[in-house]
Amino acid sequence: MKKHLLVFAFVGISGLLAAQSSFNIIDFNGSDVTGTTQTYWIDQDVQDAKHYTFNNNTTGNIDVKVRRTIIQLNTPTATTNFCTNVSCYPPNINMSILFTVNGTGGFFDLISDYFPDSTAGFGHVRYTVLNQNVPSDSTTFDIIYNSAPVGVNAPNFAKASVSNPAPNPASSVFVINYKLGSTTSVGAKMVVYNMLGDRVKEQTIEENDGTIRMDVSTFNQGIYICSLESEGKTLVTRRLVVTH
């Protein structure tokens, strides 16, 4: 009897270990969102960008692909793009190229863009990281975009709005317009991050609405995230491409 119990216990533990994913997913506020569904209120008139980090929890290198599944668009003319550290993919490409994530502290970043095309409604996108070395190993999370005019039926933090950077791509200076809700004006700032999550530039915001100009002439070419932040929280993010 004891032998049978030991066998069952071993099988159960082995099953749990096998079911564990090699990656966990961290959102732009530092929360673990692995296997969850995240819902965001977004401005229906602006392309929204969300930034996530996928951490390799193993000691070995992993060959991966990222698959995007568009479950629902708020309108047929809405568009969604995604980028990894390796490349960016337009709406008609739903699978990334193969790339390798190092073990022991290795990670990659993903940016999910969504443009509601000035239409209110719900969009639903799923991202799955596929371990090409172990077909049964995958990590998934879902994003639901609730698009509406700024401030309509949205919580206070969603009343903040940010325009798309212009020009985009930028080579020297770009401008970005912002508007803060009444509860987001304390300690607000615009922060620019690179795809490694490093903070490369920031500017304090003192007015409730206005325009920010930033010089990116010394930036390396690549993809960056412009993040409107207040009181330790990310309110709105936009994607910026720098070329020289």
N, C-alpha and C positions, 0 to 999 in steps of 0.2 A: 504493500500500500504506500509506504513512504517513497519507494522507488517511482511509482506512478506519479505521486505528487511532485517529486523533484523534476520529472520529465515535463509535466504540465507547466510547472513554474518556469523551467528553462525555455520552453516553447513560447510562453506568454511574454517573457522578457525579451526574447529574440524578436518577436513580432513587434513589440513596442519600439525597439531600437531600429528595426528595418523601416518602420513607418515614419521615423523622424526625418525631416527634410534637411538637406545640407545647407540651406540658406534661411536667414531670417530677414525681414524687410522693415526698415526704419523710415518713418516719414519725416517731413521737413521740420516737425516740432520735436523730434527725438523719440517718438512713441513707436513701439513695436506693433506693426499692423499685419503681421504674417497671418494669412488665412482669413482676414476680416473683410468686411465691406465698409468702405469709407464714403460718407455723403458730404458733399460740399455745395454751398450756395455760391453761384458765380454770376458775374455781370453778363447778361445776354448779348451785350454789344462788343465784348472784348475777348480775344483769345486768351484762355486761362492756361497756366503751366503749373504742374505739380512735380516736386522733386523727391525721389526716394533713393535710399541706399540699400543694396542687397549685400549682406555680409556672408562670406563663406565660413561656415562653422566647423569645417574639417581641417585637417593638416595637409591634405593633398590638393593639387591643382585639379580644377574641374572644367571640362569643356561644356559650354552651355549655349543654348539659343533662347531667345525671349519670344513668346507668342502673344500677340494681342488678339483678343476676341471681342468684336463689337456686338454687344447683346442688344443694344437699343440706342438710336439717335433721337434727340428731341425733335428733329426735323430732318427730312431726307437730305437737305443741303448742308447740314452740320458736318464738320470735319474734325478728325482726330489724327494727330501725328505722335510718334514717340522717338526718343533718342536714347542711346546708350553711350558709354565712353568711346565706343568704336565708330558708330555711324548713326544717322538719322533716317527715319522711314516715313514716307508719305502715306496718305490714307489707303492707298491700294495695295500696300505691302504689309502683311500681318505677321511675318516671321523674320526675325533678325538673322544676320549671318552668324556663323559659328565663331565664338571667341573663348578665350581661356581666362579663368579667374584663379589667381594664386591662392594657395592654402595658407593657414595660420595668419589670419589678419587680412587676407585678400578680400576685395569687395569690388562692386561696380555700381555706377549710378544710372538711374533711369529718369527721364523727364517725360511726363505725359501731358500733351497739349490737347485742348478741346476748345473748339470755336462753335458756339450755339447758333451762329448766323442770325443774330438779333431776334431770336425766337425763344419764348418761354417754354419750359418743359423739362423732361428728364432724359439724360443720356446715361448709358451704363456700359462701361468698358472693363474687361478683365485682362489681367496680365499674368502669364504663367512662365516661370523659369524652368526650362527643361534640361536636366542633367543628361548630357549625351553619352556619358560613361555608364550611367545606371538608369535605364529607361523608366524604372518604377519611381524614381526620385524626381519630384517636381514641387514647386512652391507657387502658390496662387494668391492673389488678392484682387478685390474688385473696387472700382471707383464709380460712384453715382454722382453725376453733375446735375444739380437743380438750378437751371438758368432762369433768371427773372430780371426785370429792371432793377437797378441798384436800390436797395432798401425795401423792396416790396416783399412782404411776408418773410423777411430774413432776420436772423438774430443780429444784434448790434454789431458784432465783429464783421459781418458781411456787408455793412454799409460803407466800409472803406472801398474805394475804387482806384484803379491804376490803369492808365492807358498802355497800349503797346509801345515799346521803345521806338523812337524814330531818329535817324533812319535805322533800319534793322534788315540786313547786317550793317554794322557801324565800323568805321576805321579810325575815327578821331574822337568826335564828340557825339553823344546822343542825348536826347531829351525825353523825359517821361513825365506825364501829368498825373497828379494824384489828388484825391479828396478823402479826408478822414471823417469817420463818423464821430459823434459827440463823445463816445466812450473810448476812442482810440488815440486821442491827441497827446496823451502823456508818454513821454519817452519814445516817441515815434522816430523811426529812421529808415532810410533806404539802404539796403545792404546788397552788395554784389558778390556772388559766390562762383567759383569755378566748378568744374565737374568732379573735382576731388573733394568738394565740400569746404575748401579753404575760403575764408573771407578775404577778398582782395581789395575791397573798397567799401566805404560807408559814408553816409551823409545824414546828419541830424535834421529832422523836420520840425520846424517851429510854428509854421502857419497851418491852418486847418485845411487849406487847399492851395495848390500852386504847381510850379513846374521845377523839376530838378534837371540840371545839366551835369553830365559826368564825362570826363576825358578818359578814353580807353586807348589812347595812342600807344601807351606802353604795355598794354595787355598782350599776351600771347594770343595767336589766332585760336578760335575755338568757340565752344558754347558756354554761356554763363546764365546764371539765374539772378534776376533782380527781385529782391524780396522786401516788401513793405512789412516792417515789424514794429510791435509795440508791446511793452511790458512782458518781454520774453516770448511773445507769441508771433507766429507768422500769419499775417492777415491776407495778403495777396501776393502771388508770384507771377513773373513774366519771364519769358525766355529771350535772351539776347545772343546774337551771333556776332563775333568780332572777326573781321578779315583785314588784311593789310596788303 
